Amino acid sequence: MTAEQFIALKASEAVKALYGVEIEPEALQVQVTRKEFEGDYTLVVFPLLRISHASPDATTKALGDFFLENCPEIEKYNGVKGFLNLTLSNLFWKEAFSEIVGNNEYGQLPSTGKTIMVEFSSPNTNKPLHLGHVRNNLLGSSVSDLLKAAGNKVIKSTLVNDRGVHICKSMYAWKTCFNGATPESTGKKGDHFVGDCYVKYSQLEKEDSSANEKVHEMLVKWEQGDAEVRALWKRMNGWVLEGFEQTYKELGISFDQVHYESQTYLLGKSLVQKGLDMNVFVKDADGSVWCDLTPDGLDRKLLLRSDGTSVYITQDLGTAERRFKENNLDSHIYVVGDEQNYHFQVLKLLLGKLGFPWAEQIHHLSYGMVELPEGKMKSREGTVVDADELIAQMKEEARNVSEESGKLADASAREKEELYSIIGLGALKYFILKVDPKKTMLFNPRESIDFNGNTGPFIQYTHARIRSILRKAKEQGLEDKPTDAPLSAREIRLVQMLSGYPQKISEAASMLSPAIIANWCYDLSKEFNSYYHETPILKEEDAESQSQKLCLIRCVADVLARATGILGIDLPERM
Protein backbone atom coordinates (compact mmCIF):
# COMPACT_ATOMS: atom_id res chain seq x y z
CA MET A 1 0.00 0.00 0.00
CA THR A 2 1.41 3.39 -0.98
CA ALA A 3 1.45 6.34 1.40
CA GLU A 4 -1.26 8.01 -0.69
CA GLN A 5 -3.46 4.91 -0.46
CA PHE A 6 -2.88 4.64 3.30
CA ILE A 7 -3.87 8.26 3.91
CA ALA A 8 -6.93 7.96 1.68
CA LEU A 9 -8.00 4.84 3.60
CA LYS A 10 -7.59 6.55 6.97
CA ALA A 11 -9.34 9.67 5.71
CA SER A 12 -12.26 7.52 4.60
CA GLU A 13 -12.44 6.04 8.10
CA ALA A 14 -12.26 9.54 9.61
CA VAL A 15 -15.14 10.86 7.47
CA LYS A 16 -17.33 7.94 8.50
CA ALA A 17 -16.45 8.34 12.19
CA LEU A 18 -16.87 12.13 12.25
CA TYR A 19 -19.80 12.64 9.89
CA GLY A 20 -21.46 9.22 9.51
CA VAL A 21 -20.92 9.21 5.75
CA GLU A 22 -19.16 6.45 3.81
CA ILE A 23 -16.82 7.56 1.06
CA GLU A 24 -14.56 5.37 -1.04
CA PRO A 25 -10.83 6.00 -0.50
CA GLU A 26 -10.39 6.25 -4.29
CA ALA A 27 -12.67 9.30 -4.31
CA LEU A 28 -10.32 11.25 -2.04
CA GLN A 29 -7.48 13.43 -3.35
CA VAL A 30 -4.05 12.84 -1.78
CA GLN A 31 -0.86 14.31 -3.21
CA VAL A 32 2.74 14.93 -2.23
CA THR A 33 2.98 18.10 -0.15
CA ARG A 34 4.40 21.06 -2.02
CA LYS A 35 7.96 21.94 -1.02
CA GLU A 36 7.05 25.32 0.46
CA PHE A 37 4.80 23.67 3.08
CA GLU A 38 5.60 21.39 5.99
CA GLY A 39 4.45 17.79 5.62
CA ASP A 40 4.82 14.65 3.55
CA TYR A 41 1.40 14.31 1.92
CA THR A 42 -1.61 16.57 1.52
CA LEU A 43 -5.29 15.65 1.74
CA VAL A 44 -7.47 18.01 -0.31
CA VAL A 45 -10.34 18.91 2.03
CA PHE A 46 -12.58 21.02 -0.25
CA PRO A 47 -14.59 18.07 -1.69
CA LEU A 48 -15.46 17.04 1.88
CA LEU A 49 -17.10 20.34 2.84
CA ARG A 50 -20.44 19.20 1.42
CA ILE A 51 -20.25 16.32 3.94
CA SER A 52 -18.91 18.22 6.96
CA HIS A 53 -21.15 21.29 6.42
CA ALA A 54 -18.35 23.28 8.07
CA SER A 55 -15.66 25.73 7.02
CA PRO A 56 -12.40 24.52 5.43
CA ASP A 57 -10.46 25.38 8.61
CA ALA A 58 -12.93 23.57 10.90
CA THR A 59 -13.04 20.49 8.66
CA THR A 60 -9.25 20.42 8.38
CA LYS A 61 -8.87 20.64 12.18
CA ALA A 62 -11.47 17.92 12.83
CA LEU A 63 -9.78 15.52 10.43
CA GLY A 64 -6.28 16.36 11.70
CA ASP A 65 -7.26 15.83 15.34
CA PHE A 66 -8.90 12.49 14.43
CA PHE A 67 -5.67 11.34 12.76
CA LEU A 68 -3.53 12.25 15.78
CA GLU A 69 -5.87 10.43 18.15
CA ASN A 70 -6.41 7.30 16.08
CA CYS A 71 -3.44 6.86 13.71
CA PRO A 72 0.01 6.40 15.28
CA GLU A 73 1.39 6.39 11.74
CA ILE A 74 0.59 10.13 11.50
CA GLU A 75 2.87 12.30 13.58
CA LYS A 76 1.51 15.82 13.07
CA TYR A 77 -0.55 18.00 10.75
CA ASN A 78 -1.11 21.56 9.65
CA GLY A 79 -3.94 23.06 7.67
CA VAL A 80 -3.58 25.66 4.93
CA LYS A 81 -6.77 27.03 3.35
CA GLY A 82 -8.55 23.73 2.81
CA PHE A 83 -5.44 21.55 2.45
CA LEU A 84 -4.49 19.15 5.24
CA ASN A 85 -0.72 18.59 5.26
CA LEU A 86 0.25 15.39 7.09
CA THR A 87 3.64 14.28 8.40
CA LEU A 88 3.96 10.52 8.66
CA SER A 89 5.69 9.00 11.68
CA ASN A 90 8.77 6.83 11.93
CA LEU A 91 6.40 3.92 12.57
CA PHE A 92 4.81 4.32 9.15
CA TRP A 93 8.12 4.54 7.33
CA LYS A 94 9.50 1.54 9.21
CA GLU A 95 6.49 -0.47 8.06
CA ALA A 96 6.92 0.83 4.51
CA PHE A 97 10.59 -0.13 4.63
CA SER A 98 9.76 -3.67 5.78
CA GLU A 99 7.52 -4.12 2.71
CA ILE A 100 10.47 -3.32 0.42
CA VAL A 101 13.15 -5.42 2.11
CA GLY A 102 13.62 -8.81 0.49
CA ASN A 103 10.84 -8.28 -2.05
CA ASN A 104 12.45 -9.41 -5.29
CA GLU A 105 9.33 -8.42 -7.22
CA TYR A 106 9.08 -4.94 -5.71
CA GLY A 107 7.60 -2.56 -8.25
CA GLN A 108 5.93 -5.31 -10.27
CA LEU A 109 2.22 -4.45 -10.31
CA PRO A 110 -0.58 -7.06 -10.18
CA SER A 111 -1.73 -8.62 -13.46
CA THR A 112 -4.25 -6.61 -15.45
CA GLY A 113 -5.20 -9.60 -17.59
CA LYS A 114 -4.59 -7.48 -20.70
CA THR A 115 -2.48 -8.33 -23.73
CA ILE A 116 -0.75 -5.41 -25.41
CA MET A 117 1.33 -5.49 -28.57
CA VAL A 118 4.06 -2.87 -28.97
CA GLU A 119 5.36 -2.47 -32.51
CA PHE A 120 8.64 -0.64 -32.90
CA SER A 121 11.77 -0.42 -34.99
CA SER A 122 10.03 -1.37 -38.28
CA PRO A 123 13.05 -0.48 -40.44
CA ASN A 124 13.32 -0.28 -44.21
CA THR A 125 15.70 -2.81 -45.72
CA ASN A 126 17.45 -0.22 -47.85
CA LYS A 127 19.79 1.36 -45.30
CA PRO A 128 21.39 0.78 -41.89
CA LEU A 129 19.78 1.85 -38.64
CA HIS A 130 20.56 5.43 -37.63
CA LEU A 131 20.18 7.68 -34.58
CA GLY A 132 16.45 8.13 -35.24
CA HIS A 133 16.03 4.34 -35.24
CA VAL A 134 18.01 4.17 -31.99
CA ARG A 135 15.46 6.41 -30.25
CA ASN A 136 12.64 4.35 -31.73
CA ASN A 137 14.14 1.05 -30.60
CA LEU A 138 15.02 2.26 -27.11
CA LEU A 139 11.56 3.76 -26.64
CA GLY A 140 9.76 0.67 -27.94
CA SER A 141 11.79 -1.77 -25.84
CA SER A 142 11.51 0.36 -22.71
CA VAL A 143 7.77 0.97 -23.10
CA SER A 144 7.33 -2.79 -23.53
CA ASP A 145 9.18 -3.53 -20.28
CA LEU A 146 7.33 -0.70 -18.55
CA LEU A 147 3.95 -2.15 -19.53
CA LYS A 148 5.10 -5.57 -18.32
CA ALA A 149 6.02 -4.06 -14.95
CA ALA A 150 2.54 -2.53 -14.86
CA GLY A 151 1.02 -6.01 -14.99
CA ASN A 152 0.32 -6.50 -18.69
CA LYS A 153 1.22 -9.34 -21.02
CA VAL A 154 3.30 -7.64 -23.70
CA ILE A 155 4.21 -8.81 -27.18
CA LYS A 156 7.15 -6.95 -28.72
CA SER A 157 6.80 -6.92 -32.48
CA THR A 158 8.34 -5.36 -35.54
CA LEU A 159 7.17 -5.06 -39.12
CA VAL A 160 10.13 -5.07 -41.48
CA ASN A 161 9.45 -2.85 -44.49
CA ASP A 162 11.16 -5.18 -46.92
CA ARG A 163 9.35 -4.31 -50.15
CA GLY A 164 8.28 -1.22 -52.05
CA VAL A 165 9.71 1.58 -54.14
CA HIS A 166 12.47 2.44 -51.68
CA ILE A 167 13.77 -1.15 -51.74
CA CYS A 168 13.70 -1.22 -55.53
CA LYS A 169 15.76 1.99 -55.64
CA SER A 170 18.64 0.28 -53.83
CA MET A 171 18.26 -2.77 -56.08
CA TYR A 172 18.29 -0.66 -59.25
CA ALA A 173 21.38 1.24 -58.11
CA TRP A 174 23.20 -2.02 -57.34
CA LYS A 175 22.42 -3.46 -60.77
CA THR A 176 23.43 -0.24 -62.49
CA CYS A 177 26.55 0.88 -60.64
CA PHE A 178 28.06 -1.77 -58.34
CA ASN A 179 29.39 -4.35 -60.82
CA GLY A 180 28.40 -7.37 -58.74
CA ALA A 181 30.06 -6.12 -55.54
CA THR A 182 28.93 -7.65 -52.23
CA PRO A 183 29.40 -6.89 -48.54
CA GLU A 184 32.03 -9.63 -48.45
CA SER A 185 33.97 -8.27 -51.43
CA THR A 186 33.93 -4.72 -50.07
CA GLY A 187 34.44 -5.62 -46.39
CA LYS A 188 31.30 -3.71 -45.43
CA LYS A 189 28.51 -4.68 -43.05
CA GLY A 190 25.51 -5.72 -45.16
CA ASP A 191 23.12 -2.95 -44.17
CA HIS A 192 25.83 -0.35 -44.75
CA PHE A 193 26.55 -1.73 -48.19
CA VAL A 194 22.89 -1.58 -49.26
CA GLY A 195 22.66 1.90 -47.72
CA ASP A 196 25.44 2.98 -50.09
CA CYS A 197 23.29 1.71 -52.95
CA TYR A 198 20.37 3.83 -51.75
CA VAL A 199 22.51 6.95 -51.53
CA LYS A 200 23.89 6.18 -54.99
CA TYR A 201 20.36 6.07 -56.39
CA SER A 202 19.75 9.69 -55.38
CA GLN A 203 22.65 10.60 -57.71
CA LEU A 204 21.34 8.37 -60.52
CA GLU A 205 17.93 9.99 -60.26
CA LYS A 206 19.45 13.38 -61.02
CA GLU A 207 21.43 12.03 -63.97
CA ASP A 208 18.80 9.72 -65.52
CA SER A 209 15.26 11.02 -65.97
CA SER A 210 14.02 7.48 -66.66
CA ALA A 211 15.33 6.06 -63.36
CA ASN A 212 12.04 6.46 -61.49
CA GLU A 213 10.12 4.74 -64.26
CA LYS A 214 12.57 1.80 -64.26
CA VAL A 215 12.30 1.48 -60.51
CA HIS A 216 8.51 1.37 -60.73
CA GLU A 217 8.74 -1.31 -63.43
CA MET A 218 10.91 -3.31 -61.03
CA LEU A 219 8.26 -2.97 -58.31
CA VAL A 220 5.54 -4.21 -60.66
CA LYS A 221 7.71 -7.19 -61.61
CA TRP A 222 8.28 -7.93 -57.93
CA GLU A 223 4.55 -8.00 -57.25
CA GLN A 224 4.09 -10.25 -60.28
CA GLY A 225 6.65 -12.68 -58.84
CA ASP A 226 9.37 -12.15 -61.44
CA ALA A 227 12.09 -14.72 -60.59
CA GLU A 228 15.11 -12.50 -61.33
CA VAL A 229 13.78 -9.50 -59.42
CA ARG A 230 12.72 -11.66 -56.50
CA ALA A 231 16.13 -13.37 -56.32
CA LEU A 232 17.96 -10.03 -56.17
CA TRP A 233 15.46 -8.72 -53.62
CA LYS A 234 15.96 -11.76 -51.39
CA ARG A 235 19.75 -11.51 -51.63
CA MET A 236 19.98 -7.82 -50.79
CA ASN A 237 17.41 -8.07 -47.99
CA GLY A 238 19.47 -10.89 -46.50
CA TRP A 239 22.50 -8.62 -46.38
CA VAL A 240 20.53 -5.94 -44.56
CA LEU A 241 18.74 -8.20 -42.08
CA GLU A 242 22.01 -9.79 -41.02
CA GLY A 243 23.40 -6.31 -40.37
CA PHE A 244 20.30 -5.32 -38.39
CA GLU A 245 20.69 -8.34 -36.10
CA GLN A 246 24.21 -7.27 -35.15
CA THR A 247 23.02 -3.75 -34.28
CA TYR A 248 20.02 -5.04 -32.30
CA LYS A 249 22.33 -7.30 -30.30
CA GLU A 250 24.58 -4.36 -29.40
CA LEU A 251 21.57 -2.33 -28.23
CA GLY A 252 19.99 -5.24 -26.34
CA ILE A 253 16.88 -5.22 -28.53
CA SER A 254 14.76 -8.32 -29.16
CA PHE A 255 11.31 -9.10 -30.55
CA ASP A 256 8.66 -11.72 -29.79
CA GLN A 257 7.19 -11.51 -33.27
CA VAL A 258 8.72 -10.37 -36.56
CA HIS A 259 6.48 -9.69 -39.54
CA TYR A 260 7.48 -8.71 -43.05
CA GLU A 261 5.62 -6.34 -45.31
CA SER A 262 6.23 -8.75 -48.20
CA GLN A 263 4.05 -11.28 -46.35
CA THR A 264 1.30 -8.90 -45.22
CA TYR A 265 0.55 -6.52 -48.09
CA LEU A 266 -1.86 -8.99 -49.72
CA LEU A 267 -3.85 -9.15 -46.48
CA GLY A 268 -4.48 -5.45 -46.90
CA LYS A 269 -5.67 -5.96 -50.46
CA SER A 270 -8.41 -8.30 -49.24
CA LEU A 271 -9.61 -5.61 -46.85
CA VAL A 272 -9.66 -3.09 -49.67
CA GLN A 273 -12.03 -5.41 -51.50
CA LYS A 274 -14.12 -5.70 -48.32
CA GLY A 275 -14.31 -1.91 -48.19
CA LEU A 276 -15.46 -1.78 -51.80
CA ASP A 277 -18.16 -4.37 -51.06
CA MET A 278 -19.28 -2.28 -48.07
CA ASN A 279 -19.29 0.89 -50.22
CA VAL A 280 -16.95 2.67 -47.82
CA PHE A 281 -14.19 2.65 -50.49
CA VAL A 282 -14.58 3.68 -54.13
CA LYS A 283 -12.80 2.75 -57.34
CA ASP A 284 -11.93 5.55 -59.75
CA ALA A 285 -12.09 5.25 -63.54
CA ASP A 286 -8.36 4.46 -63.73
CA GLY A 287 -8.76 1.50 -61.38
CA SER A 288 -7.27 3.14 -58.30
CA VAL A 289 -9.12 2.67 -54.98
CA TRP A 290 -9.76 5.51 -52.51
CA CYS A 291 -11.57 6.33 -49.30
CA ASP A 292 -13.15 9.76 -48.94
CA LEU A 293 -12.23 11.10 -45.51
CA THR A 294 -13.32 14.69 -46.12
CA PRO A 295 -16.37 14.24 -43.81
CA ASP A 296 -13.83 13.39 -41.11
CA GLY A 297 -11.89 16.60 -41.71
CA LEU A 298 -9.16 14.94 -43.79
CA ASP A 299 -8.89 14.24 -47.52
CA ARG A 300 -9.20 11.37 -50.00
CA LYS A 301 -6.87 8.52 -49.16
CA LEU A 302 -5.33 6.27 -51.82
CA LEU A 303 -5.47 2.55 -50.99
CA LEU A 304 -4.50 0.88 -54.28
CA ARG A 305 -2.74 2.44 -57.28
CA SER A 306 -4.27 2.18 -60.73
CA ASP A 307 -1.88 -0.69 -61.60
CA GLY A 308 -3.07 -2.64 -58.55
CA THR A 309 0.04 -2.12 -56.41
CA SER A 310 -0.49 -1.36 -52.74
CA VAL A 311 0.63 1.56 -50.58
CA TYR A 312 1.79 1.64 -46.93
CA ILE A 313 -1.68 2.03 -45.46
CA THR A 314 -2.86 -1.07 -47.34
CA GLN A 315 -0.56 -3.50 -45.57
CA ASP A 316 -1.08 -1.76 -42.22
CA LEU A 317 -4.79 -2.53 -42.48
CA GLY A 318 -4.17 -6.22 -43.06
CA THR A 319 -1.44 -6.51 -40.47
CA ALA A 320 -3.60 -4.88 -37.79
CA GLU A 321 -6.47 -7.30 -38.46
CA ARG A 322 -4.15 -10.28 -38.38
CA ARG A 323 -2.49 -9.25 -35.12
CA PHE A 324 -5.72 -8.59 -33.22
CA LYS A 325 -7.21 -11.85 -34.45
CA GLU A 326 -4.19 -14.09 -33.81
CA ASN A 327 -3.13 -12.59 -30.47
CA ASN A 328 -6.49 -11.60 -28.96
CA LEU A 329 -5.08 -8.15 -28.26
CA ASP A 330 -6.59 -5.61 -25.92
CA SER A 331 -4.40 -2.85 -27.32
CA HIS A 332 -1.86 -2.21 -30.07
CA ILE A 333 0.76 0.51 -29.68
CA TYR A 334 2.73 1.76 -32.68
CA VAL A 335 6.00 3.48 -31.76
CA VAL A 336 6.54 5.77 -34.74
CA GLY A 337 7.85 9.31 -35.18
CA ASP A 338 5.50 12.28 -35.14
CA GLU A 339 5.87 12.82 -38.89
CA GLN A 340 3.47 9.85 -39.23
CA ASN A 341 0.67 11.33 -37.09
CA TYR A 342 -1.58 11.68 -40.14
CA HIS A 343 -0.94 8.10 -41.22
CA PHE A 344 -2.14 6.62 -37.93
CA GLN A 345 -5.10 8.96 -37.75
CA VAL A 346 -6.14 7.60 -41.14
CA LEU A 347 -5.43 3.98 -40.16
CA LYS A 348 -7.72 4.20 -37.15
CA LEU A 349 -10.49 5.82 -39.22
CA LEU A 350 -10.27 3.23 -41.99
CA LEU A 351 -10.38 0.29 -39.58
CA GLY A 352 -13.41 1.83 -37.90
CA LYS A 353 -15.17 2.23 -41.25
CA LEU A 354 -14.41 -1.42 -42.01
CA GLY A 355 -16.38 -2.33 -38.87
CA PHE A 356 -13.60 -3.50 -36.57
CA PRO A 357 -14.63 -2.78 -32.94
CA TRP A 358 -10.99 -2.80 -31.80
CA ALA A 359 -10.09 0.18 -34.00
CA GLU A 360 -10.25 2.43 -30.94
CA GLN A 361 -7.68 0.24 -29.20
CA ILE A 362 -4.98 1.32 -31.62
CA HIS A 363 -2.59 3.89 -30.18
CA HIS A 364 0.21 5.83 -31.83
CA LEU A 365 3.11 6.59 -29.49
CA SER A 366 4.24 9.64 -31.41
CA TYR A 367 7.74 10.77 -30.56
CA GLY A 368 9.85 13.73 -31.61
CA MET A 369 12.82 13.54 -33.91
CA VAL A 370 16.43 13.42 -32.80
CA GLU A 371 18.45 16.35 -34.05
CA LEU A 372 22.15 17.12 -34.00
CA PRO A 373 23.91 20.43 -33.36
CA GLU A 374 24.30 20.74 -37.13
CA GLY A 375 20.62 20.07 -37.86
CA LYS A 376 18.37 17.28 -39.14
CA MET A 377 19.59 14.03 -40.71
CA LYS A 378 18.84 13.08 -44.33
CA SER A 379 19.14 9.43 -45.36
CA ARG A 380 19.30 9.95 -49.12
CA GLU A 381 22.07 12.50 -48.77
CA GLY A 382 24.08 10.18 -46.56
CA THR A 383 24.12 12.67 -43.67
CA VAL A 384 22.62 10.39 -41.02
CA VAL A 385 24.34 9.37 -37.80
CA ASP A 386 24.81 5.66 -38.29
CA ALA A 387 23.73 3.54 -35.29
CA ASP A 388 26.81 1.30 -35.40
CA GLU A 389 29.16 4.26 -35.60
CA LEU A 390 27.25 5.95 -32.78
CA ILE A 391 27.61 2.90 -30.52
CA ALA A 392 31.34 2.77 -31.23
CA GLN A 393 31.61 6.50 -30.57
CA MET A 394 29.80 6.17 -27.23
CA LYS A 395 32.20 3.46 -26.11
CA GLU A 396 35.13 5.64 -27.11
CA GLU A 397 33.65 8.62 -25.26
CA ALA A 398 33.30 6.39 -22.18
CA ARG A 399 36.94 5.42 -22.52
CA ASN A 400 38.10 9.05 -22.82
CA VAL A 401 36.03 10.39 -19.93
CA SER A 402 36.95 7.44 -17.70
CA GLU A 403 40.65 7.94 -18.36
CA GLU A 404 40.36 11.68 -17.70
CA SER A 405 38.53 11.10 -14.40
CA GLY A 406 40.71 8.18 -13.31
CA LYS A 407 37.61 6.34 -12.04
CA LEU A 408 38.62 3.03 -13.63
CA ALA A 409 42.32 3.20 -12.78
CA ASP A 410 42.23 0.05 -10.62
CA ALA A 411 40.33 -2.08 -13.15
CA SER A 412 42.03 -4.71 -15.32
CA ALA A 413 42.26 -4.19 -19.09
CA ARG A 414 39.43 -6.68 -19.64
CA GLU A 415 37.23 -5.07 -16.99
CA LYS A 416 37.86 -1.67 -18.54
CA GLU A 417 36.71 -2.79 -21.99
CA GLU A 418 33.52 -4.28 -20.52
CA LEU A 419 32.88 -1.14 -18.52
CA TYR A 420 33.45 1.15 -21.52
CA SER A 421 30.66 -0.74 -23.27
CA ILE A 422 28.33 -0.69 -20.25
CA ILE A 423 28.98 3.00 -19.57
CA GLY A 424 28.81 4.09 -23.19
CA LEU A 425 25.55 2.28 -23.91
CA GLY A 426 24.12 3.31 -20.55
CA ALA A 427 24.91 6.92 -21.37
CA LEU A 428 23.29 6.65 -24.78
CA LYS A 429 20.13 4.97 -23.51
CA TYR A 430 19.66 7.29 -20.55
CA PHE A 431 20.30 10.45 -22.55
CA ILE A 432 17.59 9.45 -25.04
CA LEU A 433 15.06 7.99 -22.59
CA LYS A 434 15.20 10.78 -20.01
CA VAL A 435 13.52 13.09 -22.54
CA ASP A 436 9.72 13.07 -22.81
CA PRO A 437 8.95 11.01 -25.95
CA LYS A 438 6.81 13.77 -27.42
CA LYS A 439 9.68 16.25 -27.46
CA THR A 440 12.23 16.73 -30.21
CA MET A 441 15.65 16.20 -28.70
CA LEU A 442 19.18 17.40 -29.40
CA PHE A 443 21.76 14.65 -28.99
CA ASN A 444 25.23 15.44 -27.66
CA PRO A 445 27.42 12.33 -27.10
CA ARG A 446 30.01 14.06 -24.93
CA GLU A 447 27.41 15.62 -22.64
CA SER A 448 25.73 12.25 -22.12
CA ILE A 449 28.86 10.71 -20.56
CA ASP A 450 29.30 13.22 -17.70
CA PHE A 451 29.75 11.31 -14.40
CA ASN A 452 28.28 14.17 -12.36
CA GLY A 453 25.23 15.37 -14.27
CA ASN A 454 21.79 13.99 -15.06
CA THR A 455 23.30 11.07 -16.95
CA GLY A 456 23.41 7.30 -17.10
CA PRO A 457 27.01 7.13 -15.85
CA PHE A 458 26.06 9.13 -12.73
CA ILE A 459 23.37 6.55 -11.90
CA GLN A 460 25.73 3.67 -12.74
CA TYR A 461 28.43 5.13 -10.50
CA THR A 462 25.91 5.51 -7.65
CA HIS A 463 25.02 1.83 -7.90
CA ALA A 464 28.68 0.81 -8.02
CA ARG A 465 29.41 2.95 -4.95
CA ILE A 466 26.66 1.21 -2.97
CA ARG A 467 27.89 -2.23 -4.02
CA SER A 468 31.41 -1.25 -2.95
CA ILE A 469 30.17 -0.28 0.53
CA LEU A 470 28.27 -3.56 0.82
CA ARG A 471 31.33 -5.58 -0.21
CA LYS A 472 33.44 -3.86 2.43
CA ALA A 473 30.72 -4.46 5.01
CA LYS A 474 30.64 -8.15 4.14
CA GLU A 475 34.43 -8.36 4.44
CA GLN A 476 34.11 -6.90 7.95
CA GLY A 477 31.44 -9.43 8.87
CA LEU A 478 28.68 -6.79 9.18
CA GLU A 479 25.02 -7.68 8.78
CA ASP A 480 22.46 -5.75 6.75
CA LYS A 481 18.90 -6.15 7.99
CA PRO A 482 16.07 -4.05 9.45
CA THR A 483 16.31 -3.40 13.18
CA ASP A 484 14.45 -1.46 15.85
CA ALA A 485 16.67 1.58 15.27
CA PRO A 486 14.70 4.70 14.23
CA LEU A 487 15.09 6.08 10.74
CA SER A 488 16.78 9.47 10.37
CA ALA A 489 15.16 12.24 8.34
CA ARG A 490 17.48 11.44 5.40
CA GLU A 491 16.65 7.74 5.68
CA ILE A 492 12.95 8.49 5.76
CA ARG A 493 13.40 10.47 2.55
CA LEU A 494 15.04 7.45 0.88
CA VAL A 495 12.30 5.11 2.08
CA GLN A 496 9.69 7.61 0.89
CA MET A 497 11.22 7.64 -2.59
CA LEU A 498 11.49 3.84 -2.69
CA SER A 499 7.90 3.40 -1.51
CA GLY A 500 6.76 5.65 -4.36
CA TYR A 501 8.37 3.44 -7.02
CA PRO A 502 5.26 1.30 -7.77
CA GLN A 503 3.24 4.49 -8.25
CA LYS A 504 5.90 5.78 -10.67
CA ILE A 505 5.58 2.55 -12.66
CA SER A 506 1.82 3.01 -12.87
CA GLU A 507 2.14 6.67 -13.86
CA ALA A 508 4.85 6.05 -16.47
CA ALA A 509 2.95 3.11 -18.00
CA SER A 510 -0.28 5.10 -18.29
CA MET A 511 1.60 7.89 -20.08
CA LEU A 512 3.86 5.54 -22.09
CA SER A 513 6.80 7.60 -20.86
CA PRO A 514 10.05 5.89 -19.76
CA ALA A 515 11.29 9.44 -19.03
CA ILE A 516 9.34 9.34 -15.76
CA ILE A 517 11.31 6.28 -14.60
CA ALA A 518 14.62 7.64 -15.94
CA ASN A 519 14.33 10.90 -14.03
CA TRP A 520 13.12 9.09 -10.91
CA CYS A 521 16.33 7.01 -11.04
CA TYR A 522 18.34 10.21 -11.21
CA ASP A 523 16.45 11.75 -8.27
CA LEU A 524 16.95 8.59 -6.19
CA SER A 525 20.68 8.59 -7.05
CA LYS A 526 20.98 12.23 -6.01
CA GLU A 527 19.17 11.55 -2.75
CA PHE A 528 21.44 8.61 -1.95
CA ASN A 529 24.59 10.62 -2.68
CA SER A 530 23.42 13.41 -0.36
CA TYR A 531 22.76 10.79 2.33
CA TYR A 532 26.13 9.14 1.73
CA HIS A 533 28.08 12.38 2.09
CA GLU A 534 26.31 13.25 5.35
CA THR A 535 26.08 9.82 6.95
CA PRO A 536 28.82 7.54 8.25
CA ILE A 537 27.84 3.99 7.37
CA LEU A 538 30.86 1.74 7.80
CA LYS A 539 32.01 3.94 10.71
CA GLU A 540 28.61 3.94 12.44
CA GLU A 541 29.19 2.93 16.07
CA ASP A 542 25.69 1.70 16.87
CA ALA A 543 25.41 -1.87 15.51
CA GLU A 544 21.62 -1.81 15.03
CA SER A 545 21.69 1.52 13.26
CA GLN A 546 24.57 0.37 11.05
CA SER A 547 22.82 -2.86 10.10
CA GLN A 548 19.70 -0.94 9.13
CA LYS A 549 21.69 1.61 7.11
CA LEU A 550 23.36 -1.19 5.14
CA CYS A 551 19.98 -2.82 4.53
CA LEU A 552 18.54 0.48 3.32
CA ILE A 553 21.30 1.21 0.83
CA ARG A 554 21.07 -2.36 -0.47
CA CYS A 555 17.38 -1.73 -1.16
CA VAL A 556 18.31 1.47 -2.97
CA ALA A 557 20.77 -0.43 -5.18
CA ASP A 558 18.31 -3.27 -5.85
CA VAL A 559 15.41 -1.01 -6.79
CA LEU A 560 17.69 1.22 -8.85
CA ALA A 561 18.86 -1.83 -10.81
CA ARG A 562 15.26 -2.95 -11.32
CA ALA A 563 14.20 0.49 -12.56
CA THR A 564 17.14 0.97 -14.92
CA GLY A 565 16.50 -2.55 -16.21
CA ILE A 566 13.23 -1.20 -17.61
CA LEU A 567 15.34 1.32 -19.52
CA GLY A 568 17.65 -1.42 -20.79
CA ILE A 569 20.56 0.01 -18.79
CA ASP A 570 23.03 -2.27 -17.03
CA LEU A 571 24.44 -1.18 -13.66
CA PRO A 572 27.97 -2.40 -12.96
CA GLU A 573 29.03 -3.88 -9.63
CA ARG A 574 32.35 -2.02 -9.80
CA MET A 575 33.22 1.25 -11.44
Summary of the structure (lengths in Angstrom):
residues: 575
radius of gyration: 28.8
end to end distance: 35.2
largest distance: 89.7
contacts: 1880
relative contact order: 0.10
helix: 58%
strand: 13%
